[in-house]
Amino acid sequence: MKKIILLSFLFWGHLLLAQTILGIDVSHHQGNINWTLVANDSKVFAYCKATEGHTYQDPNFTTYMVNGTNAGVVMGAYHFARPDNNTALEDADNFITAAHAYIGSGYLPPALDLEDPNSSTHLDQLFSSSQLTSWVQTWMNQVENQTGVRPIIYLSSHYAAYLNSSLNSYGLWIAKPNTSPTTPPTNMGNWNDWVIKQYDWYGSVNGINGNVDMDVFHGTNTDFNNWISTNSIGNNLRNLLHFYPNPVTDVLYVKNESGQGIQNIKLYDLNGRLLKTFNQDFATLDLTNLHSGIYFLDLKMSTHKNIKWRFIKK
């Protein structure tokens, strides 16, 4: 457990000193990853493919998320959209099922990757801009409503212009390969600002064999810290919910000052496995039998919003 706490301290210390907040995005194609080497190569964050369409789940997703977190890298999950095959709700529910344990404070916001599925399938030929915008909006709404965290969207310049401007309130992850991490992107379509720029598709990073996508966050260290510690729906509720102590030894206390009821609290391990559901006595949670490690609570509020919270068991 001392190792986990030390890694967290080292990460935040590194982040505060960083001049450029760099990251990567990966899928199972990257194979085995040494996340400690990735972190030591000044990569602060990483987006990992969780799902595609309504059935596919990346076989390396959980391993990447667990090992990356333990190495001190800020991790996040993305979904590869398949409007050509499925409804937005089908895609969103697949993503939520696979990634729910890794969405919330301390993680990157969930991301929707919208691009042509292959060289022969072009979304702009299958859907009008309004139809594709509607599909995206439905996916974003479902994920935000179910997780309490506002997603961002990955787009090329083409689709940033093709989608309606009604979506530009969502953070933009813009694809700009063969550029510099320090050069602001141009041709952002209906967006006036950006959150992440993917500046290289053939990057080299210690700990990864072969090429990897390279990304840069747009903002200061304070911006980044704020970005991963808040969410759009649950933030006001989160400020009125208190969990202590953290790290916890045996009993975790929950103080609810929100004026809203808690329907249940679900306990997950770092692998996303449901360990226990608390259906009553939400003031004290007995965690005596847990092994040392990192765990998550998922609180279902009476407003049907979910609040996620991470803690350390000593």
N, C-alpha and C positions, 0 to 999 in steps of 0.2 A: 504494500500500500504506500509506503514511503516513496517507492519508485514512481507511482502514479502522480502523487502530489508534486514531486520534484519535476517531473516532465511538464506538468501544468505550469509550474513557476517558470521553468526555462522558456516555455512557449511565450508566455506573456511578456517576459523580459526581452525576448528576441523581438516580439512584435513592436514593443515600444521604441526599440532602437532602429527598426527597419525604415529604410528610405523609400522603398518600392515594395508594395504588397503583391507578391507573385504567387501564382498557383498553377495547378494542372487540372485536366479532366481526363478520366480513364474509364475503361470498361474491361471485360475479361480478356480482351485482345492484348492487354499489357502483361498478362501472365502473372507470375509471382513478383510481388513488389516488396522491396525492403524499405518500409516507411521511415525507419530511423535515418537511413541515408537520404531519403527524399527531404525530410525535415532539415537535415544538416546541410542540404544543398539550397537552403534559403527559400524553400517552397512552404508558404504559410498555410495555404488552403488547397483543397482538392474536391472537385465534384466527381462522383462515381455514378455510373449508370446503374440504376436499380431495376428498371423494367422497360419493356417495349410492347406496345399494343395492349391487348386485354388479357394475355396469358403468359408472356415471356417474362422471366425474372433472371437477371444476370447471375450466373453461378458464383462469381467472385465478389458480389456486392457486400455481403455481410462480413466476409473476411477482410476486405479492404476497409470498411467502416470501423471495425473493431481495432485492427492493427494500426490504421492511420490515427485514430483517436489516441490510442496508447502511446504513439510516438510524438504526440503533441501537435499534429496537423489538424487544422479545423476542417471538418468533413461536411459534405453535403450530398444529397441525392438528386439525380435527374431522371426524367422519363423521356424516352424516345417516342414521339407521337406517331400514331398510325391512323390518321383520319380516313385513309383509303380503305381500311379494313373494318374499323370499329366505331362505335359511338364514343363521344367524349366521356360519358359516364363510365363506360366499360374500361376505358384506358385509365381514368382517374382512380377507379376502385382497385384496379390491379396495382397501381403505384402506391396507394395508401396502405394496402395490405402488406406490401413488401417493405415499405420505407418508414412506416409511422413511428418506429422507435428512434429514428434518426432525424426527426423534424422537431424543432423547438429551440429554446435558448441554448446557445453554445454551438449550434450547427448553422451551416449556411442555409438560407431559405431554399425550399424545394424549387426545382427548375423544370420547365417544359422545353424540350428540344424539338423545335419545329423546323423540319427540312425535308427535302425530297427523300423518300425512303431508299431509292436506288436510281440508277441512271436512266431507267425506262419509265419511272413513275414520277410524274410532276404534279404536285398538289394544285398548282395554279391552272392546270388543265382539267382537273377533276372538280374543282370548286371555284365558285366566284369568290371575290374578296369578302363579300358579306357572309357567305356560307362558311368560309374558313374562319373568319373572325368569330362567328357564332360558335363553332366547334371549340376554338381556343378559349373563348369566354366561359363556356360551360365547364371545361376542364379546370380552369383557374378557380371558378366559383366553388366547384366541388371540393377541390383540394384545400382551399382556404377555409371553407365551412367546416370541413371534417378535422382539420389539424390546427386551426387558429393562426396559421402563418401564411402571409401573402407570398405567393410564388413569384419568381421572375421568369423571363422567357428568352430562350436562345434563338437568334434569327440571323440570317444573312441580310445584307443590304436589300436584296430583292424582296424578301418577304417582310422586312420592316416597312417597306413602301407599299406592298400589296395588301397587308392587313389594314383594317380601318383604324383611324386615329383614336377610336374609343378604347383601344387597348394600351395607349401610351402612358397610362397611369401605373402600369406594371414596370418594374425594373427591367432594363434591357441588357442582355448578354449578347454582344454583337460579335459576329465572326468577321475578323479582319486578318486573314493569314498573310504571312510575308511582310509584316509590319514590325514596328518597334514597340516595346511595352511603354515607352515614354511619349509616344506620339498619339494625340487624341484621334479617335476614329472620325471619318467623314462619311457622308451618304448614309445617314441613319434613318432614312424614310420618314415615318410619322413620329419619330422620337426626337426630342431635343436634348436628351441627356442619356447617359449610359452608366451601368454599374460595373460590368465586367467586359473586358475586351479579350477575345481569343486571338492572340497575335501570331501564333505559329502552329502549324499542324505537324511539324517534323522536328520538334524539340528533343533535346537530350538532357536527361536528369539522372543523377546518381541514384542507384537503387532500382532503376527500370531498364530492362533490356529492350532496345529498339526505340522507335520514335514515340513521342507523346505530345498531346496538345498542350500548349502553354497559354496561360491566362494572366491578366493583371487586373487588380481591383482599382476602381476609380474613387479615390478619396484618401483621407488621412488615416492615421492609425486609430484615432478616436472615432472616425466615421465607421471604420471596419468593426471595431469593438461594439459600437452601438448597433450596427447592422445585424450582428449575430446574437445579440442579447435581447432583442425585442421582437414582437410580432404585432400585426395590425389589429387582430380581433381580441386576442387575449391579454394584451399588455396592461390595460386598465385593471382587469381582473387579477392579473399576476401581481400587481402592486399591492393588492388587498389580500393576497394569500401568502402566508408566511410558513416556511418549513425550517425546523431547527431541531437539533444541531446538525451541522454539515461540516465535516464528516460525522456520521452517526455511529454509535456503538450498538445499542439494542433497540431503543424506542425513538421514533421520529414523531415530533409534535407538529400538528397542522393547526394553524390559527387562521380562521376564515372570517375576514372583516368585509367581505364583498356584499353581504346582504342577499346572496344567492345560495341556494342549496347545492350540495354535492350529491349526485346520484350514485356514483361509485368511483372507486380509485383502483386502477389496474397497475400492477407492478411487473416490469419487464427487466430482463437482464440485458447485457450489452449486445447479445446476439439477437435481440428482438423477440425472445421467447417469453410468453406470458407465464409468470410464476404464481401469481395470486391475484384475486379480486376482493377488495374490501367493500362490503355492502352496507356497513354500519360502523358507528364509533369512529368518525372521521377526525377526531381530535388527536388520537394517538394511534400510531401504526407500529405493531410489534414486528421488528425485523431481526429478532434474536437469532433465528436459524439461518440467516443469509451468510454466505461466505464473503470474505473481503473482496471488494471490487466496485465497479461503477454500475449503477442501476438507474431506472427511469420510472417515474410515476406519470400516469395519464389520468387526469381528473375529468370526469364527465360532469359538467355543470348543469343546473336545472334549465339554463338557456340553450342547452344542447350544443354548447361550445366546449371544446376540449382545451385543457391547459396541461402542458407537458413540463416536467421538471426533472432535473438530473441531480443525483446525490452520490456520495461515496460512503460505502460501508467499511468501517475499520475492521 
